[in-house]
Amino acid sequence: MAEAEAVQLKEAGNRHFQLQDYKAATESYSQALKLTKDKALQATLYRNRAACGLKTESYVQAASDASRAIDINSSDIKALYRRCQALEHLGKLDQAFKDVQRCATLEPRNQNFQETLRRLNTSIQEKLLVQFSTDSRVQKMFDILLDPSSEADKLEKAANNLIVLGREEAGAERIFQNNGVALLLQLVDTKRPELMLAAVRTLSGMCSGHRARTTAILHAVRIDRICSLMAVENEEMSLAVCNLLQAIIDALSGEDKREHRGKEEAVVLDTKKDLKQITNHLLDMLVSKKVSGQGRDQALNLLNKNVPRKDLSIHDNSRTIYVVDNGLRKILKVVGQVPDLPSCLPLTDNTRMLASILINKLYDDLRCDPERDHFRKICEEYITGKFDPQDMDKNVIAIQTVSGILQGPFDLGNQLLGLKGVMEMMVALCGSERETDQLVAVEALIHASTKLSRATFIITNGVSMLKEIYKTTKNEKIKIRTLVTPDKTILYSVATTLVNCTNSYDVKEVIPELVQLAKFSKQHVPEEHPKDKKDFVDMRVKRLLKAGVISALACMVKADNAILTDQTKELLARVFLALCDNPKDRGTIVAQGGGKALIPLALEGTDVGKVKAAHALAKIAAVSNPDIAFPGERVYEVVRPLVRLLDTQRDGIQNYEALLGLTNLSGRSDKLRQKIFKEKALPDIENYMFENHDQLRQAATECMCNMVVNKEVQERFLADGNDRLKLVVLLCGEDDDKVQNAAAGALAMLTAAHKKLCFKMTQVTTQWLEILQRLCLHDRLSVQHRGLVIAYNLLAADAELAKKLVESELLEILTVVGKQEPDEKKAAVVQTARECLIKCMDYGFIKPVS
C-alpha cells in the first residue's frame, strides 16, 4: 500500500512540475520518499526533487538531492547533469566540470553536454587567470603602500584598489591567503592616517559575510588592538573601526544573513566566546580614561545596536542579562559624568544621551519582574554608594546619575527618586556656591518635577532657593532651568515667553493694498519690531539652545496632565518647531532628548499643536538616525503623525518634510515599512509621485524606493489593472537625476523580487528599452549601477527576454562598460556589467574571446 501511494505521489509531483508549481512538486516528492524503500524509485524521486531545487534556485538542496540519487545509481546521467548545474551556480566549477565530463563520457554525442563542458572549461581557465593576476595585484599594492618613497597619488590609488578588492569575495580570499592580514597590520603600524584607514576598511570588506575568515582575522588582529584604534580622537578613524567591529559581529552572530556551508560551517562551531570577548572590551572602553569621546560614543552605539533583542518575540535575552550583570555599573558611570569635574571622562555632547538610551533599551529588554528588580537594585546600590557627606563631588555624580536614568527608563527613575535622601540632596545642592553643583541639581529637579507628588515636595522645599539662584547666577544654562517649575500657570508663562523669543506664533499675511487703505484712512498700522527680524530671532534661538532649553522643554512635556494643559502643549510644539528650523541644530536637539519629547505633543493636544509637533518631528526624522532620535519602540509612534502631514490640506513644506522623514524611517527596517503601510500612507506617497512640484515628486519617489522592499507593497505592483509600475518606469526617464536615481532603485528591487514584474515592465510602455539604455549610460554612477542591475534582472528572468535585449544596442553598452578598468568608484558598475555579459554567455548568445 505504501509503495503504491509513493508512486501516486510521484505522479502528482510530476503534474505539479509540468504546471510549474515547484513548491507543491517538492512536497509530493518528499512525502513519497518517506513512504518508499524501493531504491530505483528513491533515485527517481531525489533526481526529480533536484530539478525542483534548480527551478527555485535552491542550489544547495538541488546538489544534495542529486548526490543522493547518484549514491544509488552512479550512472544516473540526469542526476549527474543536475548536480553539475547546481554546483556551477554555487561557484564550484571544478566539481561541476567533473560531473559534466562523466555525462559526456556516457553520452558523447549529446551536444548540450559538450557545450557545457566547453563553457565550464573556459570559466575555469578565466578564474585561474583572475586568481593569478589577483595575487600579483595584491602583492603590487602592498609593495607600493609599504614603500616610504611611493608618490602620494600612487599611494591613494593603491589604497583605494585594496579596499575594492577586499569587498569582493575572490579578492578578499586572495588577500587573506597571501599573508594579507599581517601586511595590513604593517599598514596600521605606519601611523599614517590614510594608510591606517585603508587597512581598516579593507579588513571590514574581508570580514563581511564570511564567518571562518572573520574568526581568523579577529584572532590575528586581536580585539584589544581593534578597540585601541577605535579609542582615538580622529572621528573618521573611530567610525571606520566601528564599522569593522560591526562587520565582525554580524559575521560571527549570523546577522549578515548569508548561508554558511561546507568547510566553513565545519571549521567554526561556536562563536559565543568571541562575541562575549568583544562585549567585555566594549564595556571596558566605557570607563577608560584613555578612550576619546568619539571612541566612547562608538562603543555605546555598538552596544545599543547589538545587545538588546531586535524582536521581542525572541525568547532569549541572555546578552542583555550578561551586560546588566557585568556592565551596568560601567554604563551608570558614563551617565553620571559631570563635565566640569576633574575626574570626568572624555565626552562628546551625545555621550550621556547614548548611555541613557542604552539603559532604556536594556531595561525594556528584560522579560520579568525579578529581572527588573535585579536591575533596579544594581542602580540603587550604585547611587547610594556614591553619597558621601565628606565628598561633594561624589554627591553630584550620584544626582547626575539619577538625572540620566530619568531620561531613560522613566519608571525606574521615579523609583530611584524614592530612595532616602535623593530629593533632599537635590535641593541641598541648589544651595551650593559651585555653579557645577547648581546646574546638576536644577537639571535633576526639572526631571523629578514631572510627577505631581515630587512637584509638591519641590514647591514646599525648593522654590525659594530656585528663585535665589535665578537672581544671583550669571550662568544662562542655570537661569533657564530654574524657570521650569511645577506650576501650570508658570509652565504656561514660560512657554509663552519662549514662543515670543523664538517668534513662533502665527503671523497674518499683510496685504499691501489694505495697508495703503488703512494709511489713507489714518488708521494705526502696526509695524514689525526691528528685533523680530530673522537675524535677531536666529541669534536668540542659538542662545536658547546653548543654554540647554531642549532639556528644559523635555521635562515640561513629561509633567502630569494636571500641570500641563493642551494650550501649553501647543505653545511648546511651536517652540520646538522654531528650534528645529536650522538642520545644523537638530543634532543638539536630539542629543538633549528633543526627539522623544515631541512624540506626545504630536499625539495629544490641540489640532494646531499636533500639526506643529508633527512638523518638528518630520524635520528631525528627515536628518537624524532614528535609533538615537527615537530609541526603542518609540520610533513606531512617530509614523502616524508624519503620515497625517501628507494630507493635502497641509502646506507643501509640511508634505515635503514628512516624505523625507518617512523615507529615512522606511530605510531602517521592514517592521517600520510595515507600520507605514498599515497607516495607509502608500496612496498619498503615490499621489505625490504624480506631483508637478519637482521636490515633492523626488521625495515621494525616494520614499517609494525604500517601501518597495516590503512584500505587501510589492503585491500592489504585481496586481493587474493599475499603472504603478508604468509610473516608476517613466520616472526613470525623467531629466531630474535624483528622481531617476530613486525610481531606478525602486525598479531594480521590484524586478529582482519578481520575474513577473520583469515581463510587466516591457509591456507597460513602449519606451522601456530606450529608458533602460539611458540609465545604463548615465553620467551619475549610482543611476548607471541601478540601470545595470535592472538589465541583469531582465536577462536572468527569461531567455526570450534576454534575447530581445541582446539584439538591441544594450549589448554594446554592456560590453563598453564591462571592459573598463574598475576603481573604487566604478567597481560596482563594471562588476554588474560583467555579470550581465556572463549571463548572456550562459544562454549562448555571445562567446568569450580567447
C-alpha positions in Angstrom: 0.0 0.0 0.0 2.8 2.4 0.9 4.7 1.7 -2.3 1.6 2.3 -4.4 0.9 5.6 -2.6 4.5 6.6 -3.2 4.1 6.0 -6.9 0.9 8.1 -6.9 2.7 10.9 -5.1 5.5 10.8 -7.6 2.9 11.1 -10.5 1.3 14.0 -8.6 4.7 15.7 -8.2 5.3 15.3 -12.0 2.0 17.0 -12.8 2.8 19.9 -10.4 6.2 20.2 -12.0 4.6 20.5 -15.5 2.3 23.2 -14.2 5.4 25.0 -12.8 4.2 24.6 -9.2 7.6 23.6 -8.0 6.8 24.0 -4.3 3.9 21.6 -4.5 6.0 19.2 -6.6 8.8 19.2 -4.0 6.3 18.4 -1.2 4.9 15.5 -3.2 8.3 14.0 -3.9 9.3 14.5 -0.2 6.2 12.7 1.0 6.8 9.8 -1.4 10.4 9.5 -0.2 9.1 8.9 3.4 6.9 6.0 2.1 9.1 4.0 -0.2 12.0 1.7 0.3 12.4 0.9 -3.4 16.0 2.1 -4.3 15.1 2.8 -8.0 12.1 4.9 -7.0 14.1 6.7 -4.4 16.7 7.6 -7.0 14.0 9.0 -9.3 12.4 11.0 -6.5 15.7 12.5 -5.4 16.5 13.3 -9.1 13.1 15.0 -9.6 13.4 16.9 -6.4 16.8 18.2 -7.5 15.1 19.5 -10.7 12.7 21.5 -8.4 15.6 22.9 -6.5 17.2 24.1 -9.7 13.9 25.8 -10.7 13.5 27.5 -7.3 17.3 28.4 -7.2 17.7 26.3 -4.0 21.1 25.1 -5.4 22.5 23.6 -2.1 19.4 21.4 -1.8 19.5 20.5 -5.5 23.1 19.4 -5.3 22.4 17.3 -2.2 19.4 15.6 -3.8 21.3 14.8 -7.0 24.1 13.4 -4.9 21.7 11.0 -3.1 20.4 9.8 -6.5 24.0 9.3 -7.7 24.8 7.3 -4.5 22.0 4.9 -5.5 23.0 4.8 -9.2 26.4 6.2 -10.1 25.5 6.2 -13.8 22.3 8.3 -13.4 23.0 10.8 -16.2 20.2 13.2 -15.3 21.2 13.3 -11.7 24.8 13.9 -12.7 23.9 16.8 -15.0 21.6 18.4 -12.4 24.3 18.3 -9.8 26.6 19.8 -12.4 24.2 22.7 -12.9 23.7 23.2 -9.1 27.4 23.2 -8.4 28.1 25.7 -11.2 25.6 28.1 -9.6 27.3 27.6 -6.3 30.7 28.6 -7.9 32.2 25.1 -7.5 33.3 24.9 -11.1 35.9 22.2 -10.7 33.3 19.7 -9.3 30.8 20.8 -11.9 33.3 20.1 -14.6 33.9 16.5 -13.3 30.2 15.8 -13.4 29.6 17.0 -16.9 32.8 15.2 -18.0 31.2 11.9 -16.8 27.9 12.8 -18.6 29.9 13.5 -21.9 31.7 10.1 -21.4 28.3 8.3 -21.0 26.7 10.2 -24.0 29.5 11.6 -26.2 27.1 12.8 -28.9 25.0 14.9 -26.6 25.6 18.5 -27.8 24.3 20.0 -24.5 26.9 18.2 -22.5 29.7 19.1 -25.0 28.7 22.8 -24.8 28.5 22.8 -21.0 32.0 21.1 -21.0 33.4 23.9 -23.2 31.8 26.7 -21.2 33.0 25.3 -17.8 36.5 24.8 -19.1 36.6 28.4 -20.3 35.2 29.6 -17.0 37.8 27.6 -15.0 40.6 29.0 -17.1 39.3 32.6 -16.7 39.0 32.0 -12.9 42.6 30.7 -12.7 43.8 33.7 -14.8 42.0 36.1 -12.5 43.3 34.3 -9.4 46.9 34.5 -10.5 46.5 38.1 -11.7 44.8 39.0 -8.4 47.8 37.5 -6.5 50.2 39.7 -8.4 47.9 42.8 -8.0 47.7 42.2 -4.2 51.5 42.0 -3.9 52.0 45.0 -6.1 49.6 47.1 -4.0 51.3 46.2 -0.7 54.7 46.9 -2.3 53.5 50.5 -3.1 51.8 51.0 0.2 54.7 49.8 2.3 57.3 51.7 0.3 58.1 55.0 2.2 59.2 56.6 -1.1 55.9 56.0 -3.0 54.3 59.0 -4.6 51.1 60.4 -3.0 48.8 59.7 -6.0 50.1 56.1 -6.3 49.6 55.5 -2.6 46.0 56.8 -2.8 45.2 54.6 -5.9 46.8 51.5 -4.3 44.8 52.1 -1.0 41.5 52.5 -2.9 42.1 49.4 -5.1 42.9 47.4 -2.0 39.6 48.5 -0.4 37.7 47.5 -3.5 39.4 44.1 -3.7 38.6 43.4 0.0 34.9 43.9 -0.7 34.9 41.2 -3.4 34.8 37.6 -2.2 37.5 36.4 -4.6 39.7 39.4 -3.8 39.2 39.1 0.0 40.2 35.4 -0.1 43.4 36.1 -2.2 44.4 38.9 0.3 43.8 36.5 3.2 45.7 33.6 1.6 48.7 35.8 0.6 49.6 36.8 4.2 47.4 39.9 3.7 46.3 40.3 7.3 50.0 40.7 8.5 50.6 43.2 5.7 47.5 45.2 6.7 48.8 45.3 10.2 52.0 46.7 8.9 50.0 49.5 7.3 48.3 50.2 10.6 51.8 50.4 12.3 52.9 53.1 9.9 50.7 55.5 11.9 49.8 57.4 8.7 46.1 58.1 8.9 45.3 57.5 5.2 47.1 54.1 5.2 45.5 53.1 8.6 42.1 53.9 7.2 42.7 51.9 4.0 43.8 48.9 6.2 40.8 49.1 8.5 38.3 49.4 5.5 39.9 46.5 3.7 39.6 44.4 6.8 35.9 45.4 7.0 35.3 44.1 3.5 37.2 40.9 4.2 35.0 40.2 7.3 31.7 40.8 5.6 29.7 37.6 5.2 32.5 35.1 6.0 32.5 33.6 9.5 35.6 31.5 9.3 37.8 34.2 7.8 36.4 36.7 10.3 37.3 34.5 13.2 40.9 34.1 11.9 41.2 37.9 11.3 39.8 38.6 14.8 42.4 36.3 16.4 45.2 37.7 14.3 44.4 41.4 14.8 43.2 40.9 18.4 40.1 42.7 19.9 42.2 44.8 22.3 44.1 46.3 19.3 40.9 46.9 17.4 39.4 48.7 20.4 42.5 50.8 20.9 42.2 52.0 17.3 38.5 52.9 17.9 39.5 54.9 21.0 41.4 57.6 19.1 40.4 61.2 18.7 40.1 61.0 14.9 36.4 60.8 14.2 36.9 59.2 10.7 39.2 56.5 12.1 36.9 55.8 15.1 33.9 55.4 12.8 35.8 53.1 10.3 36.9 50.8 13.2 33.3 50.8 14.5 32.2 49.6 11.1 34.9 46.9 11.2 33.6 45.7 14.6 30.0 45.7 13.3 31.1 43.6 10.3 32.8 41.2 12.7 29.8 41.0 15.0 27.4 40.4 12.0 29.6 37.6 10.6 30.0 35.9 14.0 26.4 36.1 15.0 24.9 35.3 11.6 23.3 38.8 11.3 24.8 39.1 7.7 22.0 36.6 6.7 24.4 34.7 4.5 24.4 30.9 4.3 27.5 29.2 5.8 28.1 25.8 4.4 30.7 23.2 3.6 34.2 23.6 5.1 33.3 27.0 6.7 30.4 25.5 8.7 32.6 22.7 9.8 35.5 24.9 10.9 33.5 27.4 13.0 31.3 25.7 15.5 30.8 28.2 18.3 31.4 32.0 18.2 29.9 32.8 21.5 33.3 33.1 23.3 34.5 35.7 20.7 31.2 37.7 20.9 31.4 37.7 24.7 35.0 39.0 24.5 34.0 41.8 22.1 31.2 42.8 24.5 33.6 42.8 27.5 36.1 45.1 25.7 33.3 47.5 24.6 32.2 47.7 28.3 35.7 48.3 29.4 36.0 51.2 26.9 33.1 53.0 28.5 35.1 53.7 31.7 38.6 54.0 30.4 40.2 57.5 30.5 42.4 56.5 27.5 39.3 56.4 25.3 38.3 59.6 23.4 34.7 60.9 23.5 34.3 59.7 19.9 35.5 56.2 20.8 33.2 56.1 23.8 30.2 57.1 21.6 31.1 54.3 19.0 31.3 51.7 21.8 27.9 52.8 23.1 26.5 52.7 19.5 27.7 49.1 19.1 26.2 48.0 22.4 22.9 49.8 21.6 22.8 48.0 18.3 23.9 44.5 19.2 22.9 43.7 22.8 19.1 44.2 23.2 16.9 41.9 21.1 15.7 43.4 17.9 12.5 41.3 18.0 10.9 40.9 21.5 9.1 37.7 20.3 12.5 36.0 20.5 12.7 34.4 24.0 16.5 34.6 24.5 17.7 37.8 26.2 20.9 36.4 27.6 23.1 39.1 26.0 21.1 41.8 27.9 21.3 39.8 31.2 25.1 39.4 30.7 25.6 43.1 30.1 23.4 44.0 33.1 25.4 41.8 35.4 28.9 42.7 34.0 28.5 46.2 32.6 25.5 48.1 34.1 27.7 49.8 36.7 30.1 51.0 33.9 27.2 52.4 31.9 25.9 54.2 35.0 29.4 55.7 35.5 29.1 57.3 32.0 25.6 58.5 32.7 26.8 60.1 35.9 29.7 62.1 34.4 29.8 65.8 35.2 31.9 67.7 32.5 33.2 70.3 34.9 34.6 67.9 37.5 38.4 67.0 37.3 37.6 63.3 37.3 35.3 63.5 34.2 36.0 61.1 31.3 36.4 62.5 27.8 32.9 63.0 26.4 31.1 64.4 23.4 27.7 66.2 23.5 26.0 62.9 22.7 27.8 60.5 25.2 25.5 60.8 28.2 22.4 60.6 26.0 23.6 57.5 24.2 24.3 55.9 27.7 20.7 56.8 28.8 19.3 55.2 25.6 21.3 52.1 26.3 20.0 51.9 29.9 16.5 52.3 28.5 16.9 49.6 25.8 18.4 47.1 28.4 15.5 47.8 30.8 12.9 47.4 28.1 14.6 44.1 27.0 14.0 42.5 30.4 11.3 39.8 30.4 10.0 39.6 34.0 9.8 41.4 37.4 12.7 39.6 39.0 15.0 40.7 36.2 13.7 44.3 36.6 14.2 44.2 40.4 17.8 43.0 39.9 18.4 45.9 37.5 16.9 48.4 40.0 18.9 47.0 42.9 22.2 47.5 41.0 21.2 51.1 40.2 20.2 51.7 43.9 23.5 50.3 45.2 25.5 52.4 42.7 23.7 55.6 43.6 23.6 55.2 47.4 27.2 54.1 47.3 28.2 57.5 45.9 26.5 59.5 48.7 29.3 60.9 51.0 28.9 63.8 53.4 32.6 64.4 53.2 32.9 64.5 49.3 30.6 66.8 47.4 31.9 65.6 44.0 30.5 62.1 44.8 27.1 63.5 45.7 26.9 65.5 42.5 27.8 62.4 40.5 25.0 60.4 42.3 22.4 63.1 41.4 23.7 63.3 37.8 23.2 59.5 37.5 19.6 59.8 38.7 19.0 62.6 36.2 20.4 60.4 33.4 18.2 57.4 34.3 15.2 59.7 34.4 16.0 60.5 30.7 16.0 56.7 30.0 13.5 54.3 31.7 11.3 56.9 33.4 9.5 54.4 35.7 12.8 53.2 37.1 14.0 56.8 37.5 10.9 57.6 39.6 11.5 54.5 41.8 15.1 55.8 42.4 13.8 59.2 43.4 12.0 57.5 46.3 15.4 56.5 47.8 16.1 58.1 51.1 17.9 61.4 50.8 17.8 61.7 46.9 15.3 64.6 46.7 16.8 66.2 49.8 20.2 66.1 48.2 18.9 67.7 45.0 17.5 70.6 47.0 20.7 70.9 49.1 22.9 71.0 46.1 20.9 74.1 44.9 22.3 75.9 47.9 25.9 75.1 46.9 28.2 78.0 45.9 29.6 76.0 42.9 27.8 76.6 39.6 28.5 72.9 38.7 26.5 71.7 41.7 23.7 74.1 41.0 23.4 73.1 37.3 23.3 69.4 38.1 20.8 69.9 40.9 18.5 72.1 38.9 18.6 69.8 35.9 17.7 66.8 38.2 14.9 68.8 39.9 13.4 69.5 36.5 13.3 65.8 35.6 12.0 64.9 39.0 9.2 67.6 39.0 7.2 65.9 36.2 5.3 63.8 38.8 2.8 65.9 40.9 3.9 64.3 44.2 7.5 65.2 43.5 6.5 68.7 42.4 4.7 69.3 45.7 7.9 68.4 47.6 9.9 70.9 45.4 7.3 73.7 45.8 7.5 73.2 49.6 11.3 72.9 49.9 13.0 74.3 46.9 11.2 77.1 45.1 12.6 79.9 47.2 16.1 78.6 46.6 15.5 78.3 42.9 14.4 81.9 42.8 17.5 82.9 44.7 19.7 81.0 42.2 17.9 82.7 39.3 18.6 86.1 40.8 22.3 85.6 41.6 23.7 83.3 38.9 25.2 84.6 35.7 25.1 81.2 34.0 22.3 81.2 31.4 22.1 77.3 31.5 21.1 77.5 35.2 18.8 80.5 34.7 16.7 78.8 32.0 16.4 75.6 34.1 15.3 77.4 37.3 12.3 78.8 35.3 10.8 75.3 34.7 9.0 74.8 38.0 5.9 72.7 38.6 3.0 75.1 38.4 0.7 75.1 35.4 0.4 78.9 35.3 4.2 79.2 35.4 4.6 76.5 32.7 2.2 78.4 30.5 4.0 81.7 31.2 7.4 80.2 30.4 6.0 78.6 27.2 4.5 81.9 26.1 7.8 83.7 26.8 9.7 81.1 24.7 7.2 81.4 21.8 7.8 85.2 21.8 11.6 84.7 22.0 11.5 82.3 19.0 8.9 84.3 17.1 6.9 81.1 16.6 3.4 82.5 16.8 1.3 82.6 13.6 1.9 85.8 11.6 -1.0 87.0 9.5 -0.3 87.8 5.8 -0.1 91.5 5.2 -1.9 92.6 2.1 -0.2 95.8 0.7 -3.4 97.3 -0.7 -5.1 97.1 2.8 -2.1 98.7 4.4 -2.3 101.6 1.9 -6.1 101.9 2.6 -5.5 102.0 6.4 -2.9 104.7 6.0 -5.2 106.7 3.8 -8.0 106.5 6.4 -5.5 107.4 9.1 -5.8 104.1 10.9 -2.9 102.8 13.0 -0.8 100.2 11.1 1.3 98.0 13.4 4.9 97.7 12.2 7.3 94.8 12.7 9.7 95.4 15.6 13.3 95.5 14.4 14.2 92.7 16.8 11.6 90.4 15.3 13.7 90.2 12.1 15.2 86.8 11.2 18.8 87.6 12.2 17.8 88.6 15.7 15.4 85.6 16.1 18.2 83.2 14.9 20.6 84.8 17.5 18.0 84.2 20.3 17.4 80.6 19.2 21.2 79.9 19.3 21.5 81.3 22.8 18.5 79.3 24.0 19.9 76.1 22.5 23.3 76.8 24.0 21.7 77.4 27.4 20.1 73.9 27.3 16.5 74.9 26.5 15.7 71.5 25.0 16.3 69.5 28.2 14.1 72.0 30.0 11.3 71.6 27.4 11.6 67.8 27.5 11.0 68.0 31.3 8.0 70.3 30.8 6.5 67.8 28.4 6.8 65.0 30.9 4.7 66.9 33.5 1.4 65.4 34.7 -1.7 66.5 32.8 -2.8 68.3 35.9 0.1 70.7 35.3 0.5 70.6 31.5 -2.6 71.9 29.7 -3.4 71.4 26.0 -2.8 75.1 25.4 0.7 74.8 27.0 1.4 71.8 24.8 0.6 73.8 21.7 2.9 76.6 22.7 5.7 74.0 23.4 5.1 72.5 19.9 5.5 75.9 18.4 8.8 76.5 20.2 10.1 73.0 19.2 9.3 73.7 15.5 11.1 77.1 15.6 14.2 75.5 17.3 14.2 72.7 14.6 14.3 75.2 11.7 18.1 75.0 11.2 19.2 71.5 10.2 22.6 72.1 12.0 20.8 72.5 15.3 18.8 69.2 15.1 21.7 67.0 16.3 21.8 69.1 19.5 18.0 68.8 19.9 18.2 65.0 19.5 21.2 64.8 21.9 19.2 66.6 24.6 16.1 64.4 24.3 14.0 66.6 22.0 13.1 63.8 19.6 11.2 61.6 22.1 9.8 64.7 23.9 8.0 65.7 20.7 6.1 62.4 20.3 3.4 63.0 23.0 2.9 66.6 21.7 2.2 65.2 18.2 -0.3 62.7 19.5 -2.2 64.7 22.2 -3.4 68.3 22.5 -5.0 70.9 20.2 -5.2 70.2 16.4 -2.8 73.1 15.7 -0.3 71.9 18.3 -0.3 68.3 17.0 0.4 69.6 13.4 3.2 71.8 14.7 4.8 69.0 16.7 4.4 66.5 13.8 6.2 69.0 11.5 9.0 69.3 14.0 9.2 65.5 14.2 9.4 65.4 10.4 12.3 67.8 10.4 14.2 65.7 12.9 13.2 62.3 11.3 14.5 63.6 7.9 18.1 64.1 9.0 18.7 62.0 12.2 19.4 58.4 13.0 16.0 57.1 14.2 17.6 54.7 16.6 19.1 57.6 18.5 16.4 60.3 18.0 13.5 57.9 18.9 15.0 55.0 20.8 13.3 51.6 21.3 9.6 51.2 20.5 9.0 55.0 20.4 10.1 55.1 16.7 6.8 53.4 15.7 4.8 56.2 17.4 6.5 58.7 15.0 4.9 57.2 11.9 1.3 58.2 12.4 2.0 62.0 12.9 4.2 62.0 9.8 1.5 60.2 7.7 -1.1 62.8 8.8 1.2 65.5 7.4 0.7 64.0 3.9 -2.8 65.3 3.9 -3.4 67.7 1.0 -4.8 70.3 3.5 -1.3 70.6 4.9 1.1 73.0 3.1 3.8 71.9 0.7 6.8 72.2 3.1 5.0 70.0 5.6 4.2 67.4 2.9 7.8 67.5 1.7 9.5 67.2 5.1 7.0 64.4 6.1 8.0 62.5 3.0 11.7 63.0 3.9 11.1 61.7 7.4 9.2 58.6 6.2 12.0 57.9 3.7 14.5 57.8 6.5 12.3 55.6 8.7 11.4 53.2 5.8 15.1 52.7 5.2 15.7 51.4 8.8 13.7 48.1 9.0 10.8 46.1 7.4 8.9 46.5 10.6 8.8 50.2 10.1 7.9 49.8 6.4 5.0 47.6 7.6 3.9 50.2 10.1 3.9 52.9 7.3 1.9 50.6 5.1 -0.7 49.9 7.8 -1.1 53.6 8.4 -2.3 53.7 4.8 0.4 56.1 3.7 1.0 54.4 0.3 -1.8 56.1 -1.7 -0.6 59.5 -0.5 3.0 58.7 -1.4 1.9 57.5 -4.9 -0.2 60.8 -5.4 2.9 62.9 -4.7 4.9 60.9 -7.3 2.5 62.5 -9.8 3.1 66.0 -8.5 4.3 68.7 -10.8 6.4 70.1 -7.9 9.9 68.7 -8.5 10.9 68.4 -4.9 7.7 66.7 -3.8 7.9 64.3 -6.7 11.5 63.5 -5.8 10.9 63.0 -2.1 7.9 60.7 -2.8 9.9 58.6 -5.3 12.7 58.2 -2.8 10.2 57.1 -0.2 8.7 54.6 -2.6 12.2 53.3 -3.4 12.6 52.2 0.3 9.0 51.0 0.6 9.1 48.5 -2.4 11.3 46.2 -0.3 8.2 45.3 1.7 6.3 42.3 0.3 2.8 43.8 0.7 3.9 46.9 -1.3 5.3 44.5 -4.0 1.9 42.8 -4.1 0.3 46.1 -5.1 2.7 46.4 -8.1 2.0 42.8 -9.1 -1.8 43.4 -9.1 -3.4 43.9 -12.5 -5.3 46.9 -13.6 -3.0 49.7 -12.2 -0.3 52.0 -13.6 2.1 51.8 -10.6 4.9 50.1 -12.5 4.4 52.3 -15.6 4.8 55.4 -13.4 8.1 54.1 -11.9 9.4 53.2 -15.4 8.5 56.6 -16.8 10.1 58.4 -13.8 13.3 56.5 -14.7 13.3 58.6 -17.9 12.9 62.0 -16.1 15.6 64.6 -16.5 15.9 65.1 -12.8 18.9 62.9 -11.6 17.5 62.5 -8.1 14.1 61.3 -9.3 15.8 59.0 -11.8 18.1 57.6 -9.1 15.2 56.8 -6.7 12.9 55.4 -9.5 15.7 53.2 -10.8 16.4 51.9 -7.3 12.7 51.0 -6.9 12.6 49.3 -10.3 15.8 47.4 -9.6 14.4 46.0 -6.4 11.0 45.2 -7.9 12.5 43.3 -10.9 14.9 41.4 -8.6 12.0 40.3 -6.3 9.6 39.1 -9.0 10.2 37.7 -12.6 6.6 38.7 -13.4 7.5 42.3 -13.0 10.4 41.9 -15.5 7.8 40.9 -18.1 5.3 43.5 -17.0 8.0 46.3 -17.3 8.3 45.5 -21.0 4.5 45.8 -21.5 3.6 48.9 -19.6 5.2 51.4 -22.1 6.9 51.2 -25.5 9.7 53.4 -24.2 11.0 50.9 -21.7 14.1 49.8 -23.7 15.1 53.4 -24.5 14.8 54.4 -20.9 16.8 51.3 -19.8 19.6 52.1 -22.2 19.7 55.8 -21.0 20.1 54.5 -17.4 22.9 52.2 -18.3 24.8 55.1 -20.0 24.0 57.7 -17.2 26.8 60.0 -16.1 25.9 59.6 -12.4 27.4 56.2 -11.3 24.6 55.4 -8.8 21.9 55.8 -11.5 24.1 53.8 -14.0 24.6 51.0 -11.5 20.9 50.7 -10.8 20.2 50.6 -14.5 22.7 47.8 -15.0 21.1 45.9 -12.1 17.7 46.2 -13.9 19.3 44.9 -17.1 20.7 41.9 -15.2 17.3 41.1 -13.6 15.7 41.2 -17.1 18.4 39.0 -18.5 18.1 36.5 -15.6 14.3 36.4 -15.8 13.9 34.6 -19.2 15.9 33.5 -22.2 13.5 35.1 -24.7 13.5 38.4 -22.9 17.3 38.2 -22.7 17.5 37.5 -26.5 15.5 40.7 -27.1 17.9 42.7 -25.0 21.0 41.2 -26.7 19.6 42.0 -30.1 19.3 45.7 -29.1 22.0 48.3 -28.6 22.2 47.3 -24.9 24.7 44.5 -25.6 27.2 47.1 -27.0 26.6 49.3 -23.9 27.3 46.4 -21.6 30.4 45.5 -23.5 31.8 49.0 -23.3 31.1 49.3 -19.6 32.3 45.8 -18.8 35.7 46.5 -20.5 36.5 49.4 -18.2 39.2 49.1 -15.6 37.4 49.1 -12.2 38.5 51.6 -9.5 36.9 52.1 -6.1 34.1 54.4 -7.5 33.3 52.3 -10.6 33.8 48.8 -9.2 30.1 48.0 -8.7 29.2 49.4 -12.1 31.9 47.4 -14.0 31.2 44.2 -12.0 27.4 44.4 -12.7 28.0 44.9 -16.4 30.3 41.9 -16.5 27.7 39.8 -14.7 25.2 40.7 -17.4 27.7 39.6 -20.1 28.3 36.3 -18.2 24.6 35.7 -18.2 24.5 36.3 -22.0 27.3 33.7 -22.3 25.4 31.2 -20.2 22.5 31.5 -22.7 25.0 31.0 -25.5 24.1 34.4 -27.1 27.7 35.5 -27.0 31.0 33.7 -26.6 34.2 34.8 -24.8 37.1 36.0 -26.8 40.1 33.6 -26.3 
